[in-house]
Amino acid sequence: MFDAIAGSYDLMNRVMTLGQDQRWRRFVVQKAQSPGEGWVLDLATGTGDIAALMRQSYPQARVIGSDFSRNMLEEARKRFSSLHIHWQAGDANALPFADNVFESVTFGYLLRNVDDSLRVLREVHRVLKPGGRVVCLDTTPPARNALLPFVRFYFRFGIPLMGRLIARDAAAYSYLTGSTMDFHTAEDLAALFRQAGFSEVGFRKFMLGTIGIHWGKKHEQPDPA
Ligand SMILES: C[S@@+](CC[C@H](N)C(=O)[O-])C[C@H]1O[C@@H](n2cnc3c(N)ncnc32)[C@H](O)[C@@H]1O
């Protein structure tokens, strides 16, 4: 599915989020904090926006953008050919990296798409250095409040319609709606971060509570075996 929508992904993102999506990615990069000259990983990098912002914000850092969709990686490579970023194919369920290597790991809109969020969070914890930071951007099921009918309407009809008109793929964007409604609440996701071993876990919501950014830190000392 991601291979099929790679070409229209960026336009669709801008329209669907009313131009807000880059602001959230900048917040991700800010929460990741400066890695100095260390290595950082943007998982499920897609067309590369978070990886590029990391590179531009922290020019000393060495940045890897990784994804399992080759078409997405191809778009990323084309868009950011002038930036020194390592693009690498990889599956978030089994990261092809050694333990304790990254200063920070970021990912946008990944966890909603995997079968087992905890497994991925444990993989991220494994590859982070002690003291390293994780930051996750994703959609969140909307809260039950007076705005819920409007938010539901937008997700159920507005987004699939835009998907049909812009990406010519209503099914992919109906999937976005379904996977958002079925995803962990922000509170439950924070609990999974703690279960995976992270401390200092927090989150903030955006866009009428439909977007969540979670963060956490790996303990300074390696966990006892
Ligand atoms: C909605 S896109 C997000 C792209 C980008 N992070 C952003 O901020 O726009 C989700 C990406 O996750 C990738 N993805 C989904 N499951 C994955 C997995 N198990 N391992 C690696 N990448 C995955 C898809 O290929 C797709 O590029």
Ligand as a Chemical Component Dictionary entry (heavy atoms), coordinates in Angstrom:
data_LIG
# 
_chem_comp.id                   LIG 
_chem_comp.type                 NON-POLYMER 
_chem_comp.pdbx_formal_charge   0 
_chem_comp.three_letter_code    LIG 
# 
loop_
_chem_comp_atom.comp_id 
_chem_comp_atom.atom_id 
_chem_comp_atom.alt_atom_id 
_chem_comp_atom.type_symbol 
_chem_comp_atom.charge 
_chem_comp_atom.model_Cartn_x 
_chem_comp_atom.model_Cartn_y 
_chem_comp_atom.model_Cartn_z 
_chem_comp_atom.pdbx_ordinal 
LIG C1  C1  C 0  2.346 7.050  6.808 1  
LIG S1  S1  S 1  3.985 6.765  6.314 2  
LIG C2  C2  C 0  4.920 7.897  7.320 3  
LIG C3  C3  C 0  6.137 8.461  6.682 4  
LIG C4  C4  C 0  6.904 9.514  7.467 5  
LIG N1  N1  N 0  7.407 9.000  8.717 6  
LIG C5  C5  C 0  6.135 10.783 7.713 7  
LIG O1  O1  O 0  6.338 11.420 8.745 8  
LIG O2  O2  O -1 5.366 11.188 6.857 9  
LIG C6  C6  C 0  4.289 5.259  7.136 10 
LIG C7  C7  C 0  5.574 4.592  6.688 11 
LIG O3  O3  O 0  5.816 3.480  7.538 12 
LIG C8  C8  C 0  6.432 2.478  6.749 13 
LIG N2  N2  N 0  6.299 1.223  7.489 14 
LIG C9  C9  C 0  5.162 0.624  7.891 15 
LIG N3  N3  N 0  5.443 -0.515 8.563 16 
LIG C10 C10 C 0  6.802 -0.610 8.587 17 
LIG C11 C11 C 0  7.717 -1.562 9.142 18 
LIG N4  N4  N 0  7.286 -2.646 9.792 19 
LIG N5  N5  N 0  9.041 -1.342 9.010 20 
LIG C12 C12 C 0  9.491 -0.250 8.326 21 
LIG N6  N6  N 0  8.681 0.690  7.776 22 
LIG C13 C13 C 0  7.355 0.509  7.910 23 
LIG C14 C14 C 0  5.684 2.548  5.437 24 
LIG O4  O4  O 0  6.392 1.956  4.385 25 
LIG C15 C15 C 0  5.494 4.062  5.274 26 
LIG O5  O5  O 0  6.517 4.642  4.510 27 
# 
loop_
_chem_comp_bond.comp_id 
_chem_comp_bond.atom_id_1 
_chem_comp_bond.atom_id_2 
_chem_comp_bond.value_order 
_chem_comp_bond.pdbx_ordinal 
LIG C1  S1  SING 1  
LIG S1  C2  SING 2  
LIG S1  C6  SING 3  
LIG C2  C3  SING 4  
LIG C3  C4  SING 5  
LIG C4  N1  SING 6  
LIG C4  C5  SING 7  
LIG C5  O1  DOUB 8  
LIG C5  O2  SING 9  
LIG C6  C7  SING 10 
LIG C7  O3  SING 11 
LIG C7  C15 SING 12 
LIG O3  C8  SING 13 
LIG C8  N2  SING 14 
LIG C8  C14 SING 15 
LIG N2  C9  SING 16 
LIG N2  C13 SING 17 
LIG C9  N3  DOUB 18 
LIG N3  C10 SING 19 
LIG C10 C11 SING 20 
LIG C10 C13 DOUB 21 
LIG C11 N4  SING 22 
LIG C11 N5  DOUB 23 
LIG N5  C12 SING 24 
LIG C12 N6  DOUB 25 
LIG N6  C13 SING 26 
LIG C14 O4  SING 27 
LIG C14 C15 SING 28 
LIG C15 O5  SING 29 
# 
